[in-house]
Amino acid sequence: MTNKIALWLGVLLVAALLVDVLVFGAEHLLFLGKELFDLVEWMAFWR
């Protein structure tokens, strides 16, 4: 992956998150962040 492609993917991801927060609010992102943290802890247990 070149730097140009990585930059465009990063910009696209940030834009998608910004649109999501503006349209739906940030409450579900906080929930998903907490669940992701729990998943990472669970996966570390099985490591």
C-alpha positions in Angstrom: 0.0 0.0 0.0 1.4 3.3 -0.9 1.3 6.4 1.2 -1.2 8.1 -1.1 -3.6 5.2 -0.8 -3.2 5.1 3.0 -3.9 8.8 3.2 -7.0 8.6 1.1 -8.3 5.6 3.1 -7.7 7.6 6.3 -9.5 10.7 5.0 -12.4 8.5 3.8 -12.6 6.9 7.3 -12.6 10.2 9.1 -15.2 11.6 6.8 -17.4 8.6 7.2 -17.2 8.9 11.0 -17.9 12.7 10.9 -21.0 12.2 8.8 -22.1 9.4 11.1 -21.7 11.6 14.2 -23.5 14.5 12.5 -26.4 12.4 11.3 -26.9 9.9 14.2 -25.0 11.4 17.2 -22.1 9.9 19.0 -23.8 7.7 21.6 -23.6 4.5 19.5 -19.9 5.1 18.8 -19.2 5.3 22.5 -21.1 2.0 22.9 -19.1 0.4 20.1 -15.8 1.6 21.6 -16.6 0.1 24.9 -17.6 -3.2 23.3 -14.4 -3.2 21.2 -12.4 -2.7 24.4 -14.1 -5.7 26.0 -13.5 -7.8 22.9 -9.8 -6.9 22.9 -9.6 -7.9 26.6 -11.3 -11.2 25.9 -9.0 -11.9 23.0 -6.0 -11.2 25.1 -7.3 -13.8 27.6 -7.1 -16.5 24.9 -3.7 -15.5 23.7 
